[in-house]
Amino acid sequence: MTRPLADFLWRWRFPLTAAIVLCAIAFIPRANITHLDNDVTAWFSRADPVYRDYERFRDEFGGSRTLIVALKADTAERLFSRSTLDFIEQVTGDIERVDTVERVDSLATATTVEAIRTSDLGPPTSDLEPRTSDLGPPTSDRSSDGGLDVRRLLDPKNADPPEEVRRRALRDDLLRGDLVSENGTVTALVVSFDEQRIDQVRAGVIQTIHGIVDPKLPAGVKAYYNGSLEISETYNRITLENQRKFVPPILVITLIAVYVTFRSWRKMLLTIVAVGISILWTLGLYSLLGYSYNVLASMLVPLIVVLAIADDVHIMQHWDEERRHKPPEEAFKATVAHLATPLLGASGTTALGMASLATSHVVAVRSFGIGSAIGIMVDFAISLVFVPTLLSLMKAETGETPHEKYLVEPLRRVSIFSTRHPREVIAMSVALSAIAAFGIVRLHVDTNHINFFSPRHPLGQSARVIDSDLSGVYSFQIMLEGQPDTLNTPDSLQRMERVEASLRAMSNVKKVTSIADYVKRVNKELHDGDPAADVVPSSSRAIAEELFVFTLGGEGRRELERMAASDYSRAQISVKLKSMSSDVVLELVEQADVAAKAAFKDTAITVTTTGSGRLFSTLDHYLVTSQLSSFGTAFFTVFGVIFLVFRSARFGFLTIAPNVLPVIAVLGVMGFLDISMNIATVMVASVALGVVDDDTIHFINRYRREVAAGATTDRAIELATVHEGRASLSTAIINSLGFGVLMLSEYKPTAWFGGLLGLTMAVAFLAEVFILPATITLLPSMFGADALRRTRSRAAAA
């Protein structure tokens, strides 16, 4: 079958090569990966129940994907000085006027509530805007005789002295620890957006806000930026920055490594052109299918580079062996005939594994899985046509290459050692696997987006300020839904209180707020600040009156709209958290969901836990589980593909040990080094499987070929080790040196990916040249030369 294919490709090599190059050129405009689309809908299906819950919440209360601007002053006096307060008021208004901004919560928009006595009342500040307390006397059972003063903390029409503003801010339980720190040195501007539009213009909007805040900062005040929008945009920036910073040195090091391996500038240029064409085809087809680029899709390029270099090195090495004693046509056909089957098997197993991601819950993962599978198979076709065609046009290089000069003899000795000491090799492999297993036990899933960056990174610095002094970076909400006027009753509010109490008892929870807190706040003020009055009244009438009075002035109504619908058929409990692992966030969300549903168990009120914390922690969970599922599917697919390629079940079993050990080793090292399982490191497992499959299939193909030519078991192992092991070692060195540059990245997952990729390729090579030969030697009745020849004879006789 492979010989007719080789004849066909030789006959049509120039038209096919021209088509490959022309299509690659045509794909250049589509291969623009400088624009990343991290819109929520690029990750979540609109039919996903978690996303649909968030949409319902967003439609009622506005989105919770925010930008947090923390302002830290050197002293409380500095923060609450007239100049700083004027600055906060000015930038709040300027930010509110930025396109896509829906709301800014800050000291300038915060509402405070205080009781005022009749003796303290003066004339109204304006005939058109009487004070809230003038609108109706308090009921007789309340000790405060002047009603409520509900107004903005920074009131431009009735500016209080800075000392009074500070007193009122730090006295308010809802503001203290949320918009202003306990010690009065840190405050926050929390910016909410029109989430239907913000992702399309996010970078520009955030830059505009920086331009509003940073140039006008008062002396002694520093700004820190965080929040889900800032985290998402930082991911975009770091991805593009890594491409600009690391792609050039990776290409240079790869070129140098290829040149040193083959001592040929022609092969060096051929490799980089072939890899570039594979990348253009992959990215072009990815775009043509309607998929958008995002942080996950940026992994397409390193995936294709690793696999393309592996294919090209095998082809160039085999070409050199054939070309020394054959003309170009025969060398072309021999190379294609020999490598078509193993290259197809290696590419097919990896592509099927990646294609299994199409079952993922995450839209971006599905598109990445399909796109990478297509790219892998396209690279196989390009390598099999383009590389031999250009090699046939080059002048024959008959001299001994460095990889032959320096690697043949060491690999021959490795082969001799593996076949003479197979039990020792297997015993050592088992021992190393056992040690690695202890590391695997320590392995944990952790997608902490803040900790992925250096502590010196602005995102890490801002998280420390917001987590320690304010209410934390992360948040989620509990949405309550019932009939009109069911969520302002004493029973409902008391149930909310019980939920809040259970949430406050959880670690990492910084602030919990609901409409019950507003009712308690008003009730306490109407009783002269008596701590005993910091409760939900038992009377529905009292609650209704308190809420009515709070909302009469306008400021209170706008604030309450964020917590409850006007007819009190829907309300929310807001939960704010420190930055932490997404798995811990998801666990907290699930615990909160259980607690809230238990509190409202016997009512007609439904509970839905949602918000940005629920959205993104679920997304991270989806991502990791999708990759793990894909890896498991791909692992078992290997045996089916090898059975089809070699028409032998026994060789499927032969691949178990050399395929498992590299993965166990990498996972064990991750456990010992406390490297978490996250989207980047889980990708290493998928790439590892592709590399291991490639090495294993090439070795088995060469071993079977030598046995068929009459070689003994030991001789066939030696030839497979020397020839295929040499290509595998060259590939491992080239890719490890190139991607080792990624270890310099300040973004930890990128650095982990670079280091673990090098480790994976090294262990994959060792498994190929040690475990495979040792296993074959220990099981001669299954894999020995005589056993294979007997099987072939029986098949021929049948």
N, C-alpha and C positions, 0 to 999 in steps of 0.2 A: 504493500500500500504506500509506503514512504518513497519507494523508488519512482513510481509514476508521478507522485507529487513533485519530487525533485526535477523530473524531466519537464513537467508543466511549468514550474517556476523558472527554470532555465530558459525555456522558450519565450516566456512572456516577462522576463525579468525587467527589461527596460520600460515597457509600458506601465507595469505595476509600480516600479520605482518612481517613474514620473508622476503617476497618480498620487502616490504617497506624499511626495514633496509638494505638489500643487495643492493638495487638500490641506496639508500642514500650513502652507502660506495663507490659504483662504481662511483658516481657523484663527489666524493671529488676532484679528479684531475681537474675537469672542474669548480669547484667552486672557482677558484683562482681569486679574485677580486683585487689583488695587481697590476695588469697590466691594466691600463686604456687606451682605444683607443679614443682619441679626434681628430683624423684626420677629416679634413673638410668633407670628403665623408661619415663619420659616422653620419653626421648631415644633409647634403644636398644630395638630389637625384641628380644624374648626369644629369637628364632631367630637373631639375629646371631652369627656365630661368635666375634667378639671378646668379646661379652658372655657367651656360653656358656663360653668359656675362663676368664673372670674368675670366673664362678659356681663352676666346678670348683675353682679356686684358693682362693676364699673359703671353700668348704665344708671344705677340708682345713686351711688355715693361718689362716683369719680374713681379714677384709677389710683393704685397705690405704688406704681413704679415712679419713684421720685428722684430728684437731685437734692442732696443735702449739702448746704454750704454752712460749715461751722465757723464761727468767728471767735477766736480765742484772744483775750486781752491779757496783758501781764498782771493787771490787778482788777478787782471788781470796780474800783473807782474809775478806772480807765474805760471799762465796758459801759458803765452807766454815767459817763460824762455827756454833756450836751452835744459835743461834736460827734461822738460815736452814735448816740441815739438819732441825731439828725442824719447821719450816714445810713443807718439801718432803715430809717423811714424813706430816704431818697432811693436807695437801691431796690427796696421792696417795690416801690411804685414803678421804677424803671424796668424791673424784671417782669412785673405783671403786664407790661405793655409789649413784651417780646412775643412774637407769633408762636402759637401752639401752647403757650403757658396759660393754664386755666386758673391757678390759684397759688398764692405764696403765703405760707404760714410763718410768721415771724413776730417779734415783739411789736412791730408796727401794726400788725393785724390782729394780735391777740386780744381777747375780751376778758376783762376782769369783772368780778361781782363783789360789791361791798354794801353792807347795810349802812344807812345814814339816818340819823335821828332828826326829828322835826326841828330841833334847835339848831342843827347844822345847816339846814336848807337856806339857801340864799335865793335871790331872784333867778329865773331861768336864764341860761346863757344866750338863748335866742327865742324870740317869740314863736318861731317856726319849729324849734326843736326842744320842747320841754324835757326835763330829765325824767327818767323812767319813774322815779318815786312820785312825781306830780300826777301820774295818771291814775292813781287809785290808792287808797289807804290800805295798810296791811290788815288782815283779819285780827280779831280781838285776842286770839290765843297766842299771838306772837309778841315777844317782848320788845322787838325793835319797832319804834314808832314812826320812822321816816321812810320806810320802803327800801328799795334797792337802787343802787347806782350801777347800772350795767353799761359799760363803755369800753372803748379801746384803751389799751395800756398807753399807747402813744396817741393822744388825741390832739390833732393839729389845731383844733378850735379852742382847746382848754388845756394847754400844755402845763403839766405838773413839773416841779423841779426834779432834776435827776435823782435826788435822794428819795423822793416820794415814788417815782417810777420803780426804783430798785426795791423799795419796801413792798409795793403792791405785787411786783413780779415774783419775789421770793416768798411772799405770803400765800400765793395761790398754788394749791396742791396740783392742779392740772397743768400749770406752766412749769413749776419747779421740777427739775429732773427730766424735762421733755424739751421745751424750747429754751430753757435757761438752766445752767448747772446749779447745784446746791450752793456752791461758793460764789456764784455770781460772776465768774470770769469767762464763761463760754456761753454763747447763744447760737441758735441755728436759724437759717432760712430754709424751709422745706418747700421745694418747688414742685407742683403737680402740673401735668401736661395733658393735652388732648392726645390720648394714646392711639387714636386712629391715624394720626399724622406724624407723631414725633419721631418714629423710627426712620422715616425717609429723610428727615432734616436734623437728626439728633446731633451730629458733629458740629454743624453750624450754630445750632441753638446753644449748645453748651459753651462753645467758644464765645458767643455773644455775651452770655452771662458772665464768663470770666472777664470779658472786656468791660462789663459794667462794674464789677466788684473790685477787681484787683488794682486798677490804677487809682482808685479813690480811697483805698484803705487808710484809716487814720493811723497815726504813729502809735506803735505799741500793740497793734491788732494784726493778727495773721489769719488768713482764710484757708480752710481745708475743705476739699470736695469729696463726696462719696455718695452712696445711694445706688439703687439698682441701675439707673440710667448711666451714672458715671462708671460703674463696673462694666456694663456692656460696652460702653465707648472705649474704655481702657483696653478691653479685649481686642477691639478692632485696631486700636493704635498699636498695641504690642505685636499683633499678628503682622501688620504691615511693616512695622519697624524691624521685626525679625527677618522678614523677607529681604528688606533693603540691606540689613546689616550682615546677614549670614549666607545668603545665596551666593554672592560673589566669592567669598573665601571657600565655600563648599565646592564651587565649580573649579576654582583654581587648584585646590588640593586634590580634587578628583582627577583633573587633567594631569597633574604631576605624577600622581600614583599610577595612572594608566601608562604614562610614558615610561616610568621606572620599571613597571612590570613587563612591558613589551619592547622597551627601548626603540620606540617607533613613533615619530610625530604624526605619521599618517593615521595610525590606529588611535592615537590620542584624539585627533580631530574627528575621526569617524565615530568614536564613542560619544563624544559630546554632541555631535550633530544628530546621531541616532536617538540619544536620550532626549534631546530637545524636540525632535519630531514626535516622539511618543508622548511627551508632555503636551505639545500643541494639539495633537489629536484627542487626547483625553479631555483636556479642558474645553476644546471646541465642541466635542460631542456632548459633554456635560451641559454646556450652555445651550446647545441646540435642542436638548431634551426639555428645556424650560426650567432647569434647576438654577438656583442662585448660589453665589459663593458666600460662605460664612466661615466661622472659626474652624468648624469641623472639616469643611471642604478644603481648607488650606492644607490638610494632611494628604491630599491627593498627590501633590508634587513629590514629597519625600517617598511616598509609597511607590510611585512609578519609577522614580530614580533608582531606588534600591533594586527592584525587580528587573528593570531594564539593563542595568549594569551587569547583574548576574547573568542574564541571557546573552548579552553581547560578549562578555568575557569567555563564556563557554564556546560561542561561535568562533571568535577570533583564535582561541587556542586550538580548536580542532582544525580550523582552516590552515593554520601554520603546519600542523602535522601532515595534512593531506597535500598541501601545495608543494612541499619539498620534493615529492616524487610523482606529481601528477600535473597535467595542464589545467588551466583555470576551469574549463567546463567540468572535468572529472572531479576536481577538488570541490567545486560548487555542489555538484550532485551528491558526492559522498558526504559532505558536511550536512546538507539538508536532510539526506536520508538517515544519517546517524542521529541527528538532534531533534528532528521533528517530533518523534514520539515523546522523549523525556521533556522537551520544552512544552509540548501540549499538556502533558500530565501535570507538570509543576504549575503552569499557568492556570489550568482548569481547576485544580484543587483550591488554589488561592482565590480565584474568581468566584467559585461556588460559595466559599466561606464568606466572602464579602457580600455576595448577592443575598445571602441569608438575612442580612440586615434589612431587606425589603419588608420583613414582617414586623419591624419595630413600630412602637407607638409614636416615635418622633419623626416628623416630616423630614428634617435635615438628615437624620440617620438613614432613612429610606433612600433619599436621593443620593447620599454619599455611597451607600452600599451598591446601588445600581450603577452609578457613575464609575466607581472604582473597578467593579467587575468588568464593565465594558472596556475601561482603560487597560486593564491587565491583559485581556484577550487581544485588544488592538496592538498593544506592545509586542505580544507574541508574534502576531502576523507581520508587523513592521520589522522586527528583528530577523525573522526567518527569510524575508525577501530583501529588505534594504541593505542589511549588513553584508551578506554574502555577495550581493551584486556589486557593491562598491569595492569589496575586497578583490573581486575578480578583475577589476580595472587597475588595481595597484600592482606595482612591481613586486615580484616575489622576493620575500625576505627569508633567505635560507640560513642565516646565521643563528647561533644559539641565543635565545632570549634570556634575560635575567631570571625569569621565573623557572625556566628549565635548568639553568646553570646552578641556581642556589636552592631550588626546592625539590628536584627529582630525588636526589640521594637521601635527604632527610625523610621524605615521605616513603621511600622504599624501606627505610629502617623502621618507620612507624608501622608499616604493613607487616613486616617480619615480626615485630614485637607483638602486635595484635593477634596474629595467627599462632604464635608460639606460646603466648600466655593469655589465652582467652578467658580462663576462669578468673585470673587476677584482674583483668580489665572489667569483666562484669561485676566482680565483687567490689571493686573500687567505684564503679558507677552506682551500684546499689547503696554503698556507704555515703557517697556524695548526695544522692537523692534523699537519703534519710536525714542527713544534716540539713539539706534545703527544706525538707518538710517541716522542721522546727521553725524555720523562718516563715513558711507559709502560714503556720498557725498564728503568727503575730501580724499577718497581713490584715489590713482594714480598708474599707471603702471610705474615702474622705475627699469631698470636693469643696474645700474651703477656698472660695475665690479670693479672699483677702490674703490668706496665708500663702497663696501661690506666688506672691510677690515678695521681694526683699523688704525687710522692716524699714529700710530707708526710702522705699518707693512711696510717692505721695499717697497712694491708696492705703498702704499700711499705716502711714503716719496719721492720716485722717481717721481711719478706723479706730485707732487707739484713743484719739481725742473724743470721738462720738460715743464709743462704747464705754469709756470710763466716766465722762462728764455729763453726757446727755442720755437719750433713751435707746441708743444703739442703732446700728446700720440696717438690720433686717426687721421685717414685720410681717404679720399676717392678720387676717380679720375673720371673725365669726359673724356670719350674717344670719339674722333671725327674721323669719317671715310668718305672718299670721293675718288675721282679719283686722280691719281698721279698729283703732283704739284698743288693741290687745297688748301692745308693748309699752304702754304707759300706766299700767295698773300696778298696784303695790305688789301683787303676786309675781308678775313678770319681772319687775325691777329687783325684787329680792332674789329671784332665781339668777338674774344677771350678776348680782353681788356674790352669790355662792360660786358661780363660774369664775368670776374675777379672783376671788380668794384662792381658789385651787390653782389658778394660773400663776398668781404672784408667788405661790409656794414653790414653783418649778425653778430650777437653776437656769441661769442665762436669760430669764425674763426680766426686762428692765422697767416696762411701763404697761399698764393695762387700763383702758378707759372705755366707758360706755355711757349711755344716757343716764344710768343710775348715778354716776358720779356728778353729773350736772344737777340732778335733783338734790342730792345730798349737799352739794356746794351751796345751792340757794337756801335750802332749809337751815343749814348751819349759820349762814349770814343773817337770816331773819331771826335767829336766836342769839344775836350778839357774839357769834363765833364760838358758842358753847360746844366743846368737843362731843358732848352727849347728844347734840342735835345733828351730828354728822351721820345721819341715818336716812333711810327711805321712809317717809311718812306712811302710816298705815291707812290713811284716808285717800281714796281716789280723788276726792274733791280738792284736798290740799295739794296733791301732786299736780293736778290740772291747773290750779291757781298759780303755783310756783312756776310751772313751765310757761304759762301765759304771761306772767309778769316778766320773766327772763327774755322772752322773745319780742316784747312790745317795742323795744327801742331800736330794732333793726339789726344791731350788731349781734345780739344774742341769737336772733333767728338765723342769721347766716352761719353762725358757728354750730348751731344745733342741727342744721340741715345736713352736716357731714356725719352726724351720728344716728339720725332717725328720719324717716319719711314724715311729711307734714301730717298725714293721717294716722301715724304711729302703727302702720301695718308692717313696717320693716324697720330694723335697727341693726346696728353693728357693735361688736365688741372689738376694739383695736388692741392688738398685742404687739409690742415692740421688743426686739431681741438684740443681744450682742451678735457681732459677726462670729460665725462658727461653721462647722462642717454642715453641708446640706443634708447629710443623713441625720444629724442631730436635729436640725430644723424640722425635717419631715417627721421625726419621732415626736417632737414637741407638738407639731400640728395634729398628729393623730391622737395624742393624749388629750389635747384641748378639745378635739372633736368628740371624743368619748365623754369627757367631763360635761361638755355643753349639752350633748344629747341626753345624758343621764339627768341633768338638771331640769330639762324641759320634757322629760319622758311622758308625763301624764297630761300634756297640754296639746292644743291644736297648732302649736308653734313649731315650725320646722327649722332645723339647724343645718347650716352649710359652712364649712371651714374653707376659706379661700384667701385671696390676696396674693401679693407678689411673692411672699415667702413660700406659700403653698405651691404657687406656679413654678418657681425656679427650683425648689428642692425636689419636686416631682420630676421635673425635666432632668435634673442631674441623675436621679434614680433611674429614669428611663434610659439615659445614655449609657450608664455603666452596665445595667442588666442587658441591654441590647447587645453590647459588645461581648459580654460574657456568653450570652446565648449564641451569638454568631461564632465565637471561638469554638464552643462545644460542637455546633453543627459542622463547622469546617473540619474539626478534628476527625469526626467520624466519616465525613465525606472522603477524606484521604483514602481510606481503605477501599471504598467503592470505585474511586477513580483509578487507583492502582490496579484493581482487579480488571477494570475495563481496558486499561492501557497494556498491561502485561498478560491479561487473561489468566491470572493466577491468584487464588485466594491466599496461598502460602506467603507470597511476597507482601500482601497487605498486612499480615501479622508481623512480618519482619520489620515493618516500619514503626511498630508501636514503640519500642524502646528508644530508638534515636529521635523519634518525634516528641516523646514525652519528656525526656531528660532536659533538653534545653529550656522548655517551658517551666519545668519544676525549678531548675537552677535560677532562672530569671526571677520567678515569683519568690523564691527563697531569699535571694539577695535583696529584693524589695522589702521583704519582711524584716530582715536583719538591719537594713539601713533606714527603716521607718519611712519608706516611700509608699504613699497610699495608692490604692487603686482609684484612678480617676480617668477621665475621658482620654487623656494623652497616654498614660501608662498602659491602659487596657489595649490601646491601639498597638503597642509594642508586641503584645501576645499574638495579634492577628498577623503582623508583619513577620514575627518569628516563625509562625507556622508556615507562611509562604516561603521563607528562606530555607527552613528545615526540609520542607517538601521538595524544594528545588534540588538541594544537595542529595537527599535520599534517592530521588527518582533517577537522577543522573548516575549515581553510583550503581544502583541496581541494573539500569539499562546497560552500562558498560560491563558489569560483571557477567550478565547473561550473554552479552555479545561475545566476550572472550571465551566463555565456556562453550558456546556454540561453535567457536573456531577451533576447539580442541584443547584449550588450556586446562590445567589442573585447577583444583580449588584455590590453592595458595597462589598460583601464578595469576589466575583471574583476579583475585583480591588485590594482588600487588599492582597489576596494570590499572585496575579501577581506582586504587588509592593514588597512584602516581599521576594519572591523567585527570580524573574528575576531582580528586582532592586538591590538586594544584589549582584548578579553576575556582574551586570553592574558597581556598585560602586567599587567592588573589582578590576575589570578590569581597571577602570579609575585610581584608586590609584596606582596599579602596574605599568601601562604604564606611568603615569604622573611622578612618582618618578624616573623611569628608564630613560625616555627621557628628564626629566628636567635637567639632567647632560649636555645636549647639549647646554644649555644656557650659559655655561662657554666658548664656542668656540669663538675665535677671529674673525671667519668668520661669519658675521652677519646673512646671510640666515640660516645657521645651528642653530644659537642661536634662531632665530625667529621660526624656525620649532619646536624646542624642547618646547619653551614656549607656542606657539599657539596650539600645539598638546595637552598639558595638559589642556589648557583652553577649547578646543573643547570637550574633553572627559568629563570634568566637566559639561559643559552646556548640552551635550547630555544626561547625567544621569539625570539632573534636568528636562529636557524636558520630559523624560520618566516617571518620578514619579510624576510630577505635571500636565503637559499639557494633556497627554493622559487620566489620570483619570478624570480631570475636563471636558474635551471634551465629554467623554462617559457619564458622569453624566448629562451634560447640554442637551444632545441629546438622551434621553432614547428611543424615537420612532425609532431611527436608530441603536443604539448600546447597548441599555439596554438588560438585560437578557431575559425579556419576549419577546421583539421584535425578538431576535435571536432564541428563542425556537419556536416562531410562524413561522418564516421563515423555520426553520428545519422541522417543522411538515408539512408545505405546500409542501416542496421539497420531503418529504417521501411519502406523499399522491399522488403526481404526478408520 
